[in-house]
Amino acid sequence: MKGILNILKPPGMTSHDVVSRVRRKTGIKKVGHTGTLDPNAAGVLPICIGQATKISQYLLDSKKTYRAELTLGIKTDTQDIYGTVLETKHPNVSQDLIEETILSFMGEYNQIPPMYSALKVKGKKLYELARDGIEVKREPRKLTIYNIDIISIGDCRVLFDVTCSKGTYIRTLCHDIGELLGCGGVMSFLLRTESSDFSIHSAITLEEMQDTEDIKKILRPIDYPLKHIAKINLDNKYKNLALNGNKIFLDKVSLDDSRIIENNIVRIYLEQEFIGIGEIKKDTSQKFYIKFSRLFT
């Protein structure tokens, strides 16, 4: 069995809990998720099964879309509504200023990761240090906020949709918005609506998965979320070279994708059947070739 399940993670479960449920249902040990969702958050959590776990890194790098609620006038140690309250303040700011401030975060954004996160410093997770009352310096990370769509503003609460690059902490975004407004802010709700090509509209609940007799019928193929990667289709005469992971020179391959340039990642097909992922490389004689990174046969 190999493929990807689009699971709708409920609040109150860790991402690892969901992986464990899928393992029990399928009887397969090789199962992994593609980007942690906080226990209190809900939403799209693609689960890779079998050979599909080899593409998890490419899904981790993909854009994510969330619906989030920001509550102004509160600061907590975790930057969300579930943490210890550090400060409260009446948010004496206009709706126009709130909207202008939130939209100002679109584009490149330097974000300092929160202490309550799974990032590691010298082999120890930040949240473990935070629980011991230890705070360490974290370097800001350059992220991209591709789009923010404000749904509603009222009663100190703002509901908005945000599309962002990998590694973005939405609760930190909420915190930073509150800081810029001068009143503080926390994330009070989070729902991931999209992850790569997986949408909440086609996600299944754990109960639906459990009731499905044949899991294979609801699995997405391994290459389903890789459409953003350039495609190369090989003729069957390259079968032995390809299935052994040998280099294949591009002067022997018909190319019709402008994204096929040196050092770019490509998905590779043999007679239209997906077989692997590779990179475009150049040898000492300046000839381009495919170097296989992963085979899925």
N, C-alpha and C positions, 0 to 999 in steps of 0.2 A: 504494500500500500504506500502510495506517495502522492502528495498534493497539499493543498492549503485549505483550512477551514476558516471561514469568516465568522468568528464568534462575537456575540454581543456580551461583553463582560458586565455583570451586575455590580453595583456598589457593594462594598463589604467583603470582597474577595481580592486576594492578590493575583497578579498575573501568573505566578507559579502555581497557585491553587487551580487555575483554569487548565494549565498544562497537565497537572496531575489528573484532573477529571478526564481529559482527552486520552491520556495514557491508559487509564482504567477502561475506558469505553472501547478503544481500538486494540488493546493488548500489545501496543507497540511502544518500545522504550524511547526510540529516537523521535522526540517531540520537542518543539521549542516555540516560544513566542517571538514577535518581531518588534518589540518596543514596549517597555513596561508602562502600565497604567497604574497610578496610585490606587491603593485599596478603596478609597472613598469615591474614586471616579468611576464612571461607566463608559461603555462605548465599544467601538470597533477594536478587536484584538485578533489580528490574523495569527493562526496557529499552523506552523509548518510540521508536516508528518513525513517520516522516512527521508528519502533523498531530498525532499523540499527544504530540509533544514540547511542545506548548503547554500541557499539563496537568501537566508535571513539577513545577512549583512547588507544586501542590496535594498531590502525593504526598510532596514533601520535608517538608511540614508535618504529615504523618500520624504516628501512633504506630508504634513499632518494638518487636519482641520478639526477645530474644536468649537463647541458652543460653551461659553463660560459666563458665570455671573460674578461680577465684582461688587463687593459691599464696601462702601466708603466709610471712613471714620473709625476704623479699627486696625490695630496692628497686633499680630501674633508672632510667636517664635517660629511657627512653621509656614507662615505666609498664607495659610488658608484658615477657614472658619473653625477647624477642628483643633487648632493649637491653643496654647496658653495666651490669654490676652495680656499684651504688654502696655497698651495705651488705647484710649478712646478719645475721640474728638469730633465735635459737630462739623460736618462737612459743609461749610458756608461757601459753596461754589455754585456758579450758574450751570445750567445744562449746556449752554454754548461752550463754556470753558471745559467742561467734562469731555464733550465730544471732540473739541479741538485737541485736547491733551492726549486722548486715546489714539486718535488718528495720526498724531505726530510720531507714534512708534512704528509706523509702516516704513519699510526699507531696512537697511542694515542697522543692527541694534547690538550693542555690547552689553551682555547680561552676565551678572555675577551669580553663579549657581548658589542655591540656598544651602544652609548647613544641614537642613533635614532633607538629604538626598542620598542616593546610593553611590555617588561618586567616591572614589577612593583617594586618600592622601597617605602616602607611605604605607600602603597595604591595609589601611583601615577605612571603613565607610564613614562618610561625613556624619550620617545620622547617629552612628555609634558614639562619635566624639561629642556631638550635640547633646545626646542623652546624659553624657558625663559632665556636662557643663563646660565643655571645651569648644572654643571657637577658633578656627584657623583662617588664615588669609586665603582667599580663592581668587584666581585670576579670571578676569572677565573673558567671555567667549563671544566671538562675533557670530551673530545669528542673522536670519532674515525673516522679517514679518512681511509676507507677500500681500496679505489683504486683511482688513478688519471691516466688518459690517456691523454697525451698532443696531440692535434690534429694538431696545427700549431703554429709557432712563427714567427713574422715578423712585422716591422713597429711599434715597441713598444707595440704590441698587442699579447696576447697569448690566444688561444682557447683551452679549455680542458674540459674533462668529469670528474666528481668527484662523488664517492659514499661515503656517510657519515652517521653517526648516527644522531638521532633526536637532534634538537636544534642547529644544526650547521648553523652559518651565513656565507654564501658564500662570501658576500661582506667583512666581517671581515677577512676571509681567504685570499682574494685578497689583502687587506690592509696589513696583516701580511707578505705576500710574498714580497710586495713592500718594507716594512720596513727592512726585512732581506737582500734584495738586495741593500738597501741604497739609493733608488731613489724614493720610494713611489709608490703606486699603488691603483687603484680603480676598482671596478666591473663595466663594461660597457655594459654587456648583461647577462641575466639569463633566462634559460629555464629548467623547471623541467621535466625530461623525464620519471622518474619512481618514484612511491610512493607505498611502499609495493608491492603487486602483480599487481598494475595498471600501464599500460604503455601508453606512448603517442601514440603508434601505434593503440591502440583501443579506444582512447579518442574521444569524440564527442564535437563539438562546441556548443555554446549556440543557434546558429541559427538552427542546426540540432535537438537539443532538442525541440526547439519551434515548429518545423515542424513535430515532431513525434506525431501522434494521440494517441497512446497507450504507455504511458511511461513505463508500466510494462514490455513491450517487450524488453526494453533496460536496465533494472535494473539487476545488478549482485546480486546474493543471499547474505544474510548476512554473511555467513561463507566463502565466496569467498577469502577474504584476510587473512584468519586465518590458512592457511595450515602449517605455521611454528609452530603452537601450537599442542601439542600431542592430539591424538584423543581417546576417549573412547566411544564405542557403547554399549548401554544397551539393554537387552532383554525386551520385552514388559511386562514381569511380574513385572518390576520395574516402570511401568508407573505412578502409583499413587504417589509413593515416589518421583519420579523425578519431576513430574509436580507441586508438592507442595513444591519443593525446599528442601526436607528433605535429610539428609545425607545418603549416600549409601556406605556400606563397600566394600572394594576392593577384599576381599576374595570371594565375590560373583560375581565378574566380571572377564571376560577373558581379560588378558592384553597381548599386544604384541608390546609395544612401550617402548624403553629404556628411553625416556624422562619423563615417568610417575614416578616421584620421589617426595619425600616430598617437599611441598611448590611450586611445579611447577603448572603453569596454564594449564588447559586442556579444550578442547572443547568437549561437551557432545552431543551424539546422542541417539535417541530412535528408534530402528529398522531402523537405517541409516538416520533418519530425525534429522537435527540439532535442538536442543532445548535450549542449553545454554552453559555458560562458568563457570568453577569452579576451585577450588584449591585442591591439594592433601594434606590432613592433617592427623595427628596422634593423637589418643585419649590417655587417661591415661594408658590404657592397651597395648599401642604400636601397636594398630591396625590401619591400613590406611583406610581412607574414603574420599569420594568426598564431598566437601563443595561447594554448588552452590553460585556463585557470581552474575550471571545474568541469567534470564530465558527469552526466546524469544517466548513464546507460548501465 
